[in-house]
């Protein structure tokens, strides 16, 4: 996905300096005209810069493993450690004709180790004259992030993966499952996932026109929401269709996520939808929740759609309410 321009964040250059991740400012700073290419992706892929942006309790960190500059990566290390995120989303810019690749780490230390491994792989030419560790400054920088890993792991474990409960007694568990392991109890979700995949053209995402909405609604039978995700702020995502067959109740059509009743369900939805919009990758989760003394349990599949094949502008949320004995809250 190429939508960094819409997300607040910073970018670290090849000297370790932090720059605002605003396309116009960055283009002026670099004195670079790249045509239709996203200037932030250009800086990451061609210049070895590292992009960092917050999303609720996570940080999106984007780099190109083959070109990332060691000073940019070191500066990003300290930005990540200083923010104490609960999770990291690592993104690697795809080459021409290929989509970007993303990995989500619930353990920030594991995500940092992955970034560090990419750094050591890519920095060999910079260290050709000093195989034992480049400069003394670089050696010190290498050691210090490792010393922070254990501390970050402790910080990330102080609260649950869904953040603090909105009300005493509210609690939630979410289990992410591979797309190819959709349960037989969620067979209709698997059917619609196959339709979504068949509607893709190469690396391009399906659009709402190519993914037959009438067939979707017929299969879902009131268990689908369609969300307009064209706004840059996930709280501004708007329900264009609200499936009425659910225990949550209410007619929330045309409401934004930010206008939904406050609580874990809204907060988790904002986070999950944003991840799918950012990565362009469907997400299958099992969810069990107690909110305001009401219990909910369901499987949910989120499918991204893009009118231009690249930027996600709609998400289809498919919900199959059923018992989940593997998740007890």
HELIX and SHEET records of a PDB file:
HELIX    1   1 UNK A    4  UNK A    6  5                                   3    
HELIX    2   2 UNK A   23  UNK A   30  1                                   8    
HELIX    3   3 UNK A   39  UNK A   47  1                                   9    
HELIX    4   4 UNK A   70  UNK A   83  1                                  14    
HELIX    5   5 UNK A  108  UNK A  122  1                                  15    
HELIX    6   6 UNK A  124  UNK A  127  5                                   4    
HELIX    7   7 UNK A  136  UNK A  156  1                                  21    
HELIX    8   8 UNK A  179  UNK A  181  5                                   3    
HELIX    9   9 UNK A  184  UNK A  186  5                                   3    
HELIX   10  10 UNK A  187  UNK A  199  1                                  13    
HELIX   11  11 UNK A  213  UNK A  220  1                                   8    
HELIX   12  12 UNK A  234  UNK A  236  5                                   3    
HELIX   13  13 UNK A  257  UNK A  259  5                                   3    
HELIX   14  14 UNK A  264  UNK A  279  1                                  16    
SHEET    1   A 6 UNK A  18  UNK A  20  0                                        
SHEET    2   A 6 UNK A  10  UNK A  12 -1                                        
SHEET    3   A 6 UNK A  50  UNK A  55 -1                                        
SHEET    4   A 6 UNK A  58  UNK A  63 -1                                        
SHEET    5   A 6 UNK A  87  UNK A  92  1                                        
SHEET    6   A 6 UNK A 101  UNK A 105 -1                                        
SHEET    1   B 6 UNK A 171  UNK A 177  0                                        
SHEET    2   B 6 UNK A 283  UNK A 291 -1                                        
SHEET    3   B 6 UNK A 294  UNK A 305 -1                                        
SHEET    4   B 6 UNK A 314  UNK A 321 -1                                        
SHEET    5   B 6 UNK A 224  UNK A 228 -1                                        
SHEET    6   B 6 UNK A 238  UNK A 241 -1                                        
END                                                                             
